[in-house]
Amino acid sequence: MKRARMNSGTMDDHLAGKIATLDWNCVDADTQYLTHAIHRYSGKFIPQIAKQAIEVLTEPQDLVLDPYCGSGTTLLECSLSGRRSIGFDLNPLAVLVSRVKTTPVRRETLTGFVDSIEEHVGALLSDPTCPTLFELSRTGRKPLLEQAYQDPRWRHDWYRKWFKPEVLSELIVINQQILAEPRQDARDVGLVAFSDILRKSSNANGSYPNVMFDEHRATPPRPTPEFLRRLGQIVGSVGELESALGDKPIPAVMLADACSLPISDGVVDAVITHPPYIGSIPYAEYGSLSLTWLGYDPRALDAKLTGGRRQSKDVVERFIAGFEAMIRETWRILKPGGRFFMLLGSPTVRARRVDLAEMARELASSAGFSVITIRYRTGVNRRANLMGSEALLFFLKDR
């Protein structure tokens, strides 16, 4: 990292002054450009905040790491800014979304994939007398339906609970066709589109962010038209990456625990992240439908996540332990002179407000970081504003 030749105190003052001139509220900013909107993901990092933090703390070709990469906002903004980056997350759904969000795929590959999907799945829509795949059994045209019946998910209690038979049969065929795609980059695009329609296709109550079973749920709309529509949108967004990124660095995205990062000491120029909130956003629960279709156990994942198991009595204590471990890992992997940025809110857990900013300042100081500056934003431009202001914390590893 290219640093100005000045003592650390002067450098910190200069950087703090520069940070103070930037607009961190990002009122009315477009947060949906390029691939930022390919999949619903709660608690997303606002792209403009990530971009400003990246550009004020690093130089082109520096290595940036996000230990809680979530849906990949930091990683995409790093690539757009010409920085190398690595993203880690324990949530397999996050890793999938991040990889698709940041990986250019040749348009010919995307076109071929969509054509193949439409040939096998879209053909189901061509006969108005067979409005659902489930009804094909009445017409004698059974091949795809029989294929679905042979899938173990067809008789699995969990799948039969969350998806009505006529919906489940179509979802199984769609999923089978996606998984038959030999190219992983195209297959991942299909899985993101598939994941993004599952909630709408399920028996979950649509009035809550939590995945709550609704025994009175009317039959959802057919998943095939919605999947093809969503696939087309995501393919369009991913198709723009090739020209948007050109020869800029492509992130590495991996499944890993922020408390024990698989990376060597002192090799990272900056860590830029938006950590999970304590007990406020149950990532495994919100993604439980997708995670199960991907082959993962949401409850097992929830027990591992920082801030997971939000109803447990020791949720705050477990969060602090994981949060502290992440901060100490950040110290270990950063180069001397490396910068560390976090965006944090202050959630209420068990009727007690937790000051995450103060907690982070104390834990970072204990780990050896010095504070460059702390700024605050109003928390605007979010789907919900239940935590009031948010803190932006800038730290330095000065030795």
C-alpha positions in Angstrom: 0.0 0.0 0.0 1.4 3.4 -1.0 1.4 5.6 2.0 2.3 9.3 2.3 5.6 9.9 4.1 4.4 11.4 7.3 4.3 10.3 10.9 1.4 8.1 11.9 -0.3 10.8 13.9 -0.2 13.3 11.0 -1.3 10.5 8.6 -4.3 9.6 10.9 -5.3 13.3 11.2 -5.1 13.7 7.4 -7.2 10.6 6.8 -9.8 11.5 9.5 -10.2 14.9 7.9 -10.8 13.3 4.5 -13.3 10.8 5.9 -15.2 13.8 7.5 -15.7 15.4 4.1 -17.5 12.4 2.7 -21.3 11.9 2.7 -22.0 8.7 4.6 -25.8 9.1 4.7 -26.2 8.3 1.0 -29.8 9.7 0.9 -31.6 8.5 -2.3 -28.6 6.6 -3.5 -29.2 3.9 -6.1 -28.4 0.7 -4.3 -29.7 -1.7 -7.0 -27.2 -1.2 -9.9 -25.4 -3.9 -11.7 -25.7 -7.2 -9.8 -26.4 -5.7 -6.3 -30.1 -6.7 -6.6 -29.8 -10.3 -7.8 -31.0 -11.8 -4.5 -32.9 -10.6 -1.5 -30.5 -10.5 1.5 -31.4 -8.9 4.8 -29.0 -6.3 6.4 -27.2 -5.5 3.1 -24.2 -3.1 3.1 -25.1 0.0 1.1 -22.8 -0.1 -1.9 -21.9 3.6 -1.7 -20.7 3.2 1.9 -18.5 0.3 0.9 -17.2 2.1 -2.1 -16.2 5.2 -0.1 -14.5 3.1 2.6 -12.6 1.2 0.0 -11.4 4.2 -1.9 -10.5 6.3 1.2 -8.6 3.5 3.0 -6.8 1.7 0.1 -5.0 2.1 -3.2 -5.7 0.3 -6.5 -4.4 -3.4 -6.4 -4.4 -3.4 -2.6 -5.9 -6.6 -1.0 -9.2 -6.1 0.9 -10.9 -8.7 3.0 -14.5 -9.0 4.2 -14.8 -11.7 6.9 -18.7 -11.4 6.9 -19.1 -10.9 3.1 -22.9 -11.6 3.1 -24.3 -10.9 -0.3 -20.9 -9.6 -1.6 -21.4 -5.9 -1.7 -17.8 -5.1 -0.5 -16.4 -7.6 -3.0 -18.2 -6.1 -6.0 -17.2 -2.6 -5.0 -13.6 -3.7 -4.6 -13.5 -5.1 -8.1 -15.2 -1.9 -9.6 -12.5 0.2 -7.8 -9.6 -2.0 -9.0 -8.9 -3.6 -5.7 -8.2 -7.3 -5.1 -10.5 -8.9 -2.5 -11.4 -12.0 -0.6 -14.7 -12.7 1.0 -15.5 -15.2 3.7 -18.9 -16.3 5.2 -20.2 -19.3 7.1 -23.5 -19.1 5.3 -23.4 -21.2 2.1 -26.3 -19.1 0.6 -24.2 -15.9 1.1 -21.2 -17.5 -0.6 -23.4 -18.6 -3.6 -24.9 -15.1 -4.0 -21.6 -13.3 -3.5 -19.9 -15.6 -6.1 -22.6 -14.9 -8.7 -22.7 -11.2 -7.9 -19.0 -10.8 -8.6 -18.2 -13.4 -11.3 -18.4 -12.3 -15.0 -19.9 -15.1 -17.2 -19.5 -15.0 -21.0 -22.8 -13.9 -22.7 -22.6 -17.0 -24.9 -22.6 -19.2 -21.8 -25.5 -17.4 -20.3 -27.5 -17.5 -23.5 -26.8 -21.2 -23.9 -27.9 -21.9 -20.3 -31.1 -19.9 -20.6 -31.9 -21.6 -23.9 -31.4 -25.1 -22.3 -33.5 -24.2 -19.3 -36.3 -22.8 -21.5 -36.3 -25.9 -23.7 -36.8 -28.2 -20.8 -38.8 -26.1 -18.3 -40.3 -23.4 -20.4 -42.0 -25.9 -22.7 -44.3 -26.7 -19.8 -45.9 -23.3 -20.3 -46.8 -23.9 -24.0 -50.0 -25.9 -23.4 -52.7 -23.9 -21.7 -54.7 -27.0 -21.1 -51.9 -28.2 -18.7 -51.6 -25.2 -16.4 -49.5 -27.1 -13.9 -46.9 -29.8 -14.1 -48.9 -31.7 -11.5 -51.8 -32.0 -13.9 -49.7 -33.6 -16.6 -50.5 -37.0 -15.1 -54.1 -36.5 -16.4 -53.0 -36.0 -19.9 -50.7 -39.0 -20.4 -47.7 -36.7 -20.9 -45.8 -37.8 -17.8 -42.0 -37.8 -18.4 -41.1 -34.7 -16.4 -43.7 -35.4 -13.7 -42.4 -39.0 -13.3 -38.9 -37.6 -13.0 -40.1 -35.4 -10.2 -41.9 -38.3 -8.5 -38.6 -40.3 -8.4 -36.8 -37.5 -6.6 -36.6 -38.2 -2.8 -37.8 -34.7 -2.1 -41.2 -35.5 -3.5 -42.1 -37.7 -0.5 -40.0 -35.8 2.1 -42.1 -34.4 5.0 -40.3 -31.1 5.0 -40.8 -30.4 1.3 -44.4 -31.5 1.5 -45.0 -29.2 4.4 -43.6 -26.1 2.8 -44.7 -26.5 -0.8 -48.0 -27.7 -2.2 -47.8 -30.7 -4.4 -48.4 -28.9 -7.7 -45.8 -26.4 -6.8 -43.2 -28.9 -5.4 -43.4 -31.0 -8.6 -42.4 -28.0 -10.8 -39.7 -26.8 -8.3 -38.1 -30.3 -8.4 -38.0 -30.3 -12.2 -36.6 -26.8 -12.3 -33.9 -27.7 -9.8 -33.0 -30.9 -11.6 -32.5 -29.0 -14.8 -30.3 -26.4 -13.2 -28.1 -29.0 -11.5 -27.8 -30.8 -14.9 -25.9 -27.7 -16.2 -22.1 -28.8 -16.5 -20.7 -25.3 -16.1 -20.6 -24.1 -12.5 -20.7 -20.4 -13.2 -24.0 -20.8 -15.2 -25.3 -23.4 -12.7 -24.8 -20.9 -9.9 -26.7 -18.2 -11.7 -29.6 -20.6 -12.0 -29.4 -21.6 -8.4 -29.6 -17.9 -7.3 -32.7 -17.3 -9.5 -34.2 -20.5 -8.1 -33.4 -19.5 -4.5 -34.9 -16.1 -5.0 -38.4 -17.4 -5.9 -38.7 -20.0 -3.2 -40.2 -17.8 -0.6 -43.0 -16.6 -3.0 -43.6 -20.3 -4.0 -43.8 -21.6 -0.5 -46.5 -22.0 2.2 -44.7 -19.3 4.3 -46.8 -16.4 5.5 -46.0 -13.4 3.3 -46.6 -10.8 6.0 -43.4 -11.5 8.0 -39.7 -11.6 7.2 -39.5 -14.7 9.3 -40.3 -18.0 7.6 -43.5 -18.9 9.3 -45.8 -21.7 8.1 -49.3 -20.5 7.0 -51.7 -23.4 7.0 -54.3 -21.2 5.3 -51.9 -20.1 2.5 -53.7 -20.1 -0.9 -51.9 -22.0 -3.6 -49.0 -19.8 -4.7 -48.5 -18.8 -8.3 -46.8 -21.3 -10.6 -43.1 -21.2 -10.0 -42.0 -21.8 -13.6 -43.1 -18.4 -15.0 -41.6 -16.6 -12.0 -38.4 -18.5 -12.2 -38.0 -17.8 -15.9 -38.7 -14.1 -15.3 -36.2 -13.9 -12.5 -33.6 -15.9 -14.4 -33.8 -13.5 -17.3 -33.4 -10.5 -14.9 -30.4 -12.0 -13.2 -28.8 -13.1 -16.4 -29.1 -9.6 -17.7 -27.4 -8.2 -14.6 -24.6 -10.8 -14.6 -24.1 -10.2 -18.3 -23.2 -6.6 -17.6 -20.3 -7.6 -15.4 -17.9 -8.6 -18.2 -17.9 -5.0 -19.6 -18.2 -3.3 -16.2 -15.1 -5.1 -14.8 -13.0 -5.6 -17.9 -9.6 -6.8 -16.6 -10.2 -5.7 -13.0 -9.6 -8.2 -10.2 -12.2 -10.9 -9.6 -12.8 -11.6 -5.8 -12.2 -15.0 -4.2 -15.2 -16.1 -2.2 -15.0 -18.9 0.3 -17.0 -20.7 3.0 -15.1 -19.9 6.2 -15.5 -18.8 9.8 -14.6 -15.1 10.6 -13.3 -16.4 13.9 -10.6 -18.5 12.2 -9.7 -17.2 8.8 -7.7 -19.4 6.5 -5.2 -16.8 5.5 -1.6 -16.0 6.5 -0.5 -13.4 8.9 0.1 -9.8 7.8 -0.9 -10.1 4.1 -4.1 -7.9 3.9 -4.1 -4.2 3.3 -7.6 -3.5 4.7 -10.6 -5.2 6.2 -13.9 -3.6 5.3 -17.0 -5.2 6.7 -20.6 -4.8 7.9 -20.8 -7.4 10.8 -24.1 -9.1 11.7 -26.3 -7.6 14.4 -26.9 -9.4 17.7 -30.2 -11.3 17.5 -31.8 -8.9 15.0 -31.4 -10.6 11.7 -31.6 -14.4 11.8 -29.7 -15.1 8.6 -30.1 -18.9 8.8 -33.8 -18.6 9.5 -34.5 -16.1 6.8 -32.7 -18.3 4.3 -34.0 -21.6 5.6 -35.9 -22.5 2.5 -33.0 -21.8 0.2 -30.5 -23.5 2.5 -32.5 -26.7 2.7 -32.8 -26.9 -1.1 -29.1 -26.3 -1.3 -28.5 -29.3 1.0 -27.7 -27.5 4.3 -29.3 -27.7 7.7 -30.4 -24.1 8.7 -30.5 -25.0 12.4 -26.9 -26.4 12.4 -25.8 -23.2 10.6 -27.6 -20.9 13.0 -25.7 -22.5 15.9 -22.4 -21.5 14.3 -23.2 -18.0 13.1 -22.0 -14.9 15.0 -25.2 -13.6 16.5 -27.1 -16.8 15.7 -29.5 -18.7 18.0 -31.1 -15.3 18.8 -33.7 -16.7 21.2 -31.0 -18.2 23.5 -30.3 -16.6 26.9 -26.6 -16.3 26.2 -26.9 -14.7 22.7 -25.1 -11.5 23.7 -22.2 -13.4 25.4 -21.8 -15.7 22.4 -21.9 -12.8 20.0 -19.2 -10.9 22.0 -17.0 -14.0 21.9 -17.3 -14.4 18.2 -17.0 -10.7 17.5 -13.8 -10.4 19.6 -12.3 -13.4 17.8 -13.0 -11.8 14.4 -11.3 -8.6 15.5 -8.3 -10.4 16.7 -8.2 -12.3 13.5 -8.3 -9.0 11.6 -5.3 -7.8 13.6 -3.4 -11.0 12.7 -4.0 -10.9 9.0 -3.5 -7.1 8.4 -0.2 -5.7 7.4 1.4 -3.1 9.7 -0.3 0.2 8.7 -3.4 -1.8 7.5 -6.8 -0.2 8.0 -10.0 -1.7 9.5 -13.5 -0.4 8.8 -16.8 -1.5 10.3 -20.4 -0.3 9.9 -22.4 -1.0 13.0 -25.8 -0.4 14.4 -27.0 -0.8 18.0 -29.7 -3.4 18.2 -32.1 -4.1 21.1 -31.7 -7.6 22.5 -34.0 -9.0 25.2 -35.2 -5.4 25.9 -31.6 -4.2 26.3 -29.9 -1.9 23.8 -26.5 -3.0 22.9 -24.0 -0.3 22.0 -22.1 -2.2 19.3 -19.9 0.8 18.4 -18.6 1.1 21.9 -18.1 -2.6 22.2 -16.2 -2.6 18.9 -14.0 0.3 20.0 -13.1 -1.4 23.3 -12.4 -4.8 21.7 -10.3 -3.3 18.9 -8.3 -1.2 21.3 -7.7 -4.4 23.4 -6.5 -6.1 20.2 -4.0 -3.4 19.5 -5.8 -1.1 17.0 -5.9 2.7 17.3 -8.9 4.7 16.3 -8.6 6.9 13.2 -12.1 8.3 13.6 -15.7 7.4 14.3 -18.5 8.9 12.3 -22.3 8.4 12.5 -25.0 8.2 9.9 -28.8 8.5 10.3 -29.6 5.0 9.1 -31.5 6.2 6.0 -31.8 4.3 2.7 -32.6 1.0 4.4 -35.7 -1.2 4.2 -36.2 -0.7 8.0 -34.7 1.8 10.3 -35.2 0.1 13.7 -31.7 0.9 15.1 -31.6 4.7 14.5 -28.1 5.9 13.7 -25.3 3.7 12.6 -21.6 4.1 13.5 -18.7 4.0 11.0 -15.5 3.0 12.8 -12.1 3.4 11.2 -9.1 1.7 12.9 -5.4 1.5 12.2 -3.0 -1.3 12.9 0.0 1.0 13.5 2.7 -1.6 14.2 
